[in-house]
Amino acid sequence: MDMLLQIVFSGIALGMIYAVIAFGYQLTFSTSGTLNFGQGEALAVGALIGLSTVSHIGNYWLMIPIVLLAGALYGIGVERLSVRPALKIKSQGWIMATIAFGIIMKNVAENIWGKDDLKFPSPVPEAPLQLFGANILPMEIIVIVGALVLMFAVEFFNRKSIYGKAIVATAADRDAASLMGINTGQVITFSYAISCAAAAFAGVLVAPLTLTGASMGASLGLKAFAVAIIGGLTSGLGVIVGGLILGLAETFTGFYVSTGYKDVPGLVLLLVVLAVKPAGLFGKTAIKKV
């Protein structure tokens, strides 16, 4: 029972990381119908900037606002250079453009920080805590709390602020929002800023539990995309549920079967969801009236 609780808690922590990254996919898709396929690189760059910042100021918590700002600026760069030109001519070129932007940033990161993985200092003791007999890492608790705080903060912003309501309106109907005087171009830019800020934040959450490097975001970004598809690209709740499903599936498979097979259940679930409910578990199929 103790080991079961430990596996469940680790799965939830991993799932919340996936959910934060997938939340960024969901946000940009809702407002613009586009995705940043370099989202994993935004996570890696955020973690590396966080590592350098912590090394200089010596405080993990003061580093977080700097990383959020850096992530937002990264997102603005992605939208301006990779997405906006394609949207102007109604092209699907943003797919390859966002991939190319991510590859460029990965190479830049390797030249600045090197190709070797680096140890990210933990802001809390690394000794596990005893919770109902299970060993729980303090950083895993921070991951879960931090991920929930970020997503609830963005949701509160969307519901209570004027600019947040503009995001909601653009997500509901971009053409109608434009006719109502909303600058949908700025809204899309802002959604990319929030998306990459969330990915950068996920980077500094997961980095103390793993190693930090320019390649750390590749797998996480891909799995988060699977989470977004499983939960539904139009549902904020869906990405949370999808993240928890994938995180728990990986930890249970890794412990009870083999770590070599831990990626299999999530991918199988992805294929099943695409076959049975292509819009995702909580997604809604768009109906266009002609």
Secondary structure as a PSIPRED ss2 file (coil, helix, strand):
# PSIPRED VFORMAT (PSIPRED V4.0)

   1 M C   1.000  0.000  0.000
   2 D H   0.000  1.000  0.000
   3 M H   0.000  1.000  0.000
   4 L H   0.000  1.000  0.000
   5 L H   0.000  1.000  0.000
   6 Q H   0.000  1.000  0.000
   7 I H   0.000  1.000  0.000
   8 V H   0.000  1.000  0.000
   9 F H   0.000  1.000  0.000
  10 S H   0.000  1.000  0.000
  11 G H   0.000  1.000  0.000
  12 I H   0.000  1.000  0.000
  13 A H   0.000  1.000  0.000
  14 L H   0.000  1.000  0.000
  15 G H   0.000  1.000  0.000
  16 M H   0.000  1.000  0.000
  17 I H   0.000  1.000  0.000
  18 Y H   0.000  1.000  0.000
  19 A H   0.000  1.000  0.000
  20 V H   0.000  1.000  0.000
  21 I H   0.000  1.000  0.000
  22 A H   0.000  1.000  0.000
  23 F H   0.000  1.000  0.000
  24 G H   0.000  1.000  0.000
  25 Y H   0.000  1.000  0.000
  26 Q H   0.000  1.000  0.000
  27 L H   0.000  1.000  0.000
  28 T H   0.000  1.000  0.000
  29 F H   0.000  1.000  0.000
  30 S H   0.000  1.000  0.000
  31 T H   0.000  1.000  0.000
  32 S H   0.000  1.000  0.000
  33 G C   1.000  0.000  0.000
  34 T C   1.000  0.000  0.000
  35 L C   1.000  0.000  0.000
  36 N C   1.000  0.000  0.000
  37 F C   1.000  0.000  0.000
  38 G C   1.000  0.000  0.000
  39 Q H   0.000  1.000  0.000
  40 G H   0.000  1.000  0.000
  41 E H   0.000  1.000  0.000
  42 A H   0.000  1.000  0.000
  43 L H   0.000  1.000  0.000
  44 A H   0.000  1.000  0.000
  45 V H   0.000  1.000  0.000
  46 G H   0.000  1.000  0.000
  47 A H   0.000  1.000  0.000
  48 L H   0.000  1.000  0.000
  49 I H   0.000  1.000  0.000
  50 G H   0.000  1.000  0.000
  51 L H   0.000  1.000  0.000
  52 S H   0.000  1.000  0.000
  53 T H   0.000  1.000  0.000
  54 V H   0.000  1.000  0.000
  55 S H   0.000  1.000  0.000
  56 H H   0.000  1.000  0.000
  57 I H   0.000  1.000  0.000
  58 G C   1.000  0.000  0.000
  59 N C   1.000  0.000  0.000
  60 Y H   0.000  1.000  0.000
  61 W H   0.000  1.000  0.000
  62 L H   0.000  1.000  0.000
  63 M H   0.000  1.000  0.000
  64 I H   0.000  1.000  0.000
  65 P H   0.000  1.000  0.000
  66 I H   0.000  1.000  0.000
  67 V H   0.000  1.000  0.000
  68 L H   0.000  1.000  0.000
  69 L H   0.000  1.000  0.000
  70 A H   0.000  1.000  0.000
  71 G H   0.000  1.000  0.000
  72 A H   0.000  1.000  0.000
  73 L H   0.000  1.000  0.000
  74 Y H   0.000  1.000  0.000
  75 G H   0.000  1.000  0.000
  76 I H   0.000  1.000  0.000
  77 G H   0.000  1.000  0.000
  78 V H   0.000  1.000  0.000
  79 E H   0.000  1.000  0.000
  80 R H   0.000  1.000  0.000
  81 L H   0.000  1.000  0.000
  82 S H   0.000  1.000  0.000
  83 V H   0.000  1.000  0.000
  84 R H   0.000  1.000  0.000
  85 P H   0.000  1.000  0.000
  86 A H   0.000  1.000  0.000
  87 L H   0.000  1.000  0.000
  88 K H   0.000  1.000  0.000
  89 I C   1.000  0.000  0.000
  90 K C   1.000  0.000  0.000
  91 S C   1.000  0.000  0.000
  92 Q C   1.000  0.000  0.000
  93 G C   1.000  0.000  0.000
  94 W H   0.000  1.000  0.000
  95 I H   0.000  1.000  0.000
  96 M H   0.000  1.000  0.000
  97 A H   0.000  1.000  0.000
  98 T H   0.000  1.000  0.000
  99 I H   0.000  1.000  0.000
 100 A H   0.000  1.000  0.000
 101 F H   0.000  1.000  0.000
 102 G H   0.000  1.000  0.000
 103 I H   0.000  1.000  0.000
 104 I H   0.000  1.000  0.000
 105 M H   0.000  1.000  0.000
 106 K H   0.000  1.000  0.000
 107 N H   0.000  1.000  0.000
 108 V H   0.000  1.000  0.000
 109 A H   0.000  1.000  0.000
 110 E H   0.000  1.000  0.000
 111 N H   0.000  1.000  0.000
 112 I H   0.000  1.000  0.000
 113 W H   0.000  1.000  0.000
 114 G C   1.000  0.000  0.000
 115 K C   1.000  0.000  0.000
 116 D C   1.000  0.000  0.000
 117 D C   1.000  0.000  0.000
 118 L E   0.000  0.000  1.000
 119 K C   1.000  0.000  0.000
 120 F C   1.000  0.000  0.000
 121 P C   1.000  0.000  0.000
 122 S C   1.000  0.000  0.000
 123 P C   1.000  0.000  0.000
 124 V C   1.000  0.000  0.000
 125 P C   1.000  0.000  0.000
 126 E C   1.000  0.000  0.000
 127 A C   1.000  0.000  0.000
 128 P C   1.000  0.000  0.000
 129 L E   0.000  0.000  1.000
 130 Q E   0.000  0.000  1.000
 131 L E   0.000  0.000  1.000
 132 F C   1.000  0.000  0.000
 133 G C   1.000  0.000  0.000
 134 A E   0.000  0.000  1.000
 135 N E   0.000  0.000  1.000
 136 I E   0.000  0.000  1.000
 137 L C   1.000  0.000  0.000
 138 P H   0.000  1.000  0.000
 139 M H   0.000  1.000  0.000
 140 E H   0.000  1.000  0.000
 141 I H   0.000  1.000  0.000
 142 I H   0.000  1.000  0.000
 143 V H   0.000  1.000  0.000
 144 I H   0.000  1.000  0.000
 145 V H   0.000  1.000  0.000
 146 G H   0.000  1.000  0.000
 147 A H   0.000  1.000  0.000
 148 L H   0.000  1.000  0.000
 149 V H   0.000  1.000  0.000
 150 L H   0.000  1.000  0.000
 151 M H   0.000  1.000  0.000
 152 F H   0.000  1.000  0.000
 153 A H   0.000  1.000  0.000
 154 V H   0.000  1.000  0.000
 155 E H   0.000  1.000  0.000
 156 F H   0.000  1.000  0.000
 157 F H   0.000  1.000  0.000
 158 N H   0.000  1.000  0.000
 159 R H   0.000  1.000  0.000
 160 K H   0.000  1.000  0.000
 161 S C   1.000  0.000  0.000
 162 I H   0.000  1.000  0.000
 163 Y H   0.000  1.000  0.000
 164 G H   0.000  1.000  0.000
 165 K H   0.000  1.000  0.000
 166 A H   0.000  1.000  0.000
 167 I H   0.000  1.000  0.000
 168 V H   0.000  1.000  0.000
 169 A H   0.000  1.000  0.000
 170 T H   0.000  1.000  0.000
 171 A H   0.000  1.000  0.000
 172 A H   0.000  1.000  0.000
 173 D C   1.000  0.000  0.000
 174 R H   0.000  1.000  0.000
 175 D H   0.000  1.000  0.000
 176 A H   0.000  1.000  0.000
 177 A H   0.000  1.000  0.000
 178 S H   0.000  1.000  0.000
 179 L H   0.000  1.000  0.000
 180 M C   1.000  0.000  0.000
 181 G C   1.000  0.000  0.000
 182 I C   1.000  0.000  0.000
 183 N C   1.000  0.000  0.000
 184 T H   0.000  1.000  0.000
 185 G H   0.000  1.000  0.000
 186 Q H   0.000  1.000  0.000
 187 V H   0.000  1.000  0.000
 188 I H   0.000  1.000  0.000
 189 T H   0.000  1.000  0.000
 190 F H   0.000  1.000  0.000
 191 S H   0.000  1.000  0.000
 192 Y H   0.000  1.000  0.000
 193 A H   0.000  1.000  0.000
 194 I H   0.000  1.000  0.000
 195 S H   0.000  1.000  0.000
 196 C H   0.000  1.000  0.000
 197 A H   0.000  1.000  0.000
 198 A H   0.000  1.000  0.000
 199 A H   0.000  1.000  0.000
 200 A H   0.000  1.000  0.000
 201 F H   0.000  1.000  0.000
 202 A H   0.000  1.000  0.000
 203 G H   0.000  1.000  0.000
 204 V H   0.000  1.000  0.000
 205 L H   0.000  1.000  0.000
 206 V H   0.000  1.000  0.000
 207 A H   0.000  1.000  0.000
 208 P H   0.000  1.000  0.000
 209 L H   0.000  1.000  0.000
 210 T C   1.000  0.000  0.000
 211 L C   1.000  0.000  0.000
 212 T E   0.000  0.000  1.000
 213 G C   1.000  0.000  0.000
 214 A C   1.000  0.000  0.000
 215 S C   1.000  0.000  0.000
 216 M C   1.000  0.000  0.000
 217 G H   0.000  1.000  0.000
 218 A H   0.000  1.000  0.000
 219 S H   0.000  1.000  0.000
 220 L H   0.000  1.000  0.000
 221 G H   0.000  1.000  0.000
 222 L H   0.000  1.000  0.000
 223 K H   0.000  1.000  0.000
 224 A H   0.000  1.000  0.000
 225 F H   0.000  1.000  0.000
 226 A H   0.000  1.000  0.000
 227 V H   0.000  1.000  0.000
 228 A H   0.000  1.000  0.000
 229 I H   0.000  1.000  0.000
 230 I H   0.000  1.000  0.000
 231 G H   0.000  1.000  0.000
 232 G C   1.000  0.000  0.000
 233 L C   1.000  0.000  0.000
 234 T C   1.000  0.000  0.000
 235 S C   1.000  0.000  0.000
 236 G H   0.000  1.000  0.000
 237 L H   0.000  1.000  0.000
 238 G H   0.000  1.000  0.000
 239 V H   0.000  1.000  0.000
 240 I H   0.000  1.000  0.000
 241 V H   0.000  1.000  0.000
 242 G H   0.000  1.000  0.000
 243 G H   0.000  1.000  0.000
 244 L H   0.000  1.000  0.000
 245 I H   0.000  1.000  0.000
 246 L H   0.000  1.000  0.000
 247 G H   0.000  1.000  0.000
 248 L H   0.000  1.000  0.000
 249 A H   0.000  1.000  0.000
 250 E H   0.000  1.000  0.000
 251 T H   0.000  1.000  0.000
 252 F H   0.000  1.000  0.000
 253 T H   0.000  1.000  0.000
 254 G H   0.000  1.000  0.000
 255 F H   0.000  1.000  0.000
 256 Y H   0.000  1.000  0.000
 257 V C   1.000  0.000  0.000
 258 S C   1.000  0.000  0.000
 259 T H   0.000  1.000  0.000
 260 G H   0.000  1.000  0.000
 261 Y H   0.000  1.000  0.000
 262 K C   1.000  0.000  0.000
 263 D C   1.000  0.000  0.000
 264 V H   0.000  1.000  0.000
 265 P H   0.000  1.000  0.000
 266 G H   0.000  1.000  0.000
 267 L H   0.000  1.000  0.000
 268 V H   0.000  1.000  0.000
 269 L H   0.000  1.000  0.000
 270 L H   0.000  1.000  0.000
 271 L H   0.000  1.000  0.000
 272 V H   0.000  1.000  0.000
 273 V H   0.000  1.000  0.000
 274 L H   0.000  1.000  0.000
 275 A H   0.000  1.000  0.000
 276 V H   0.000  1.000  0.000
 277 K C   1.000  0.000  0.000
 278 P C   1.000  0.000  0.000
 279 A C   1.000  0.000  0.000
 280 G C   1.000  0.000  0.000
 281 L C   1.000  0.000  0.000
 282 F C   1.000  0.000  0.000
 283 G C   1.000  0.000  0.000
 284 K C   1.000  0.000  0.000
 285 T C   1.000  0.000  0.000
 286 A C   1.000  0.000  0.000
 287 I C   1.000  0.000  0.000
 288 K C   1.000  0.000  0.000
 289 K C   1.000  0.000  0.000
 290 V C   1.000  0.000  0.000
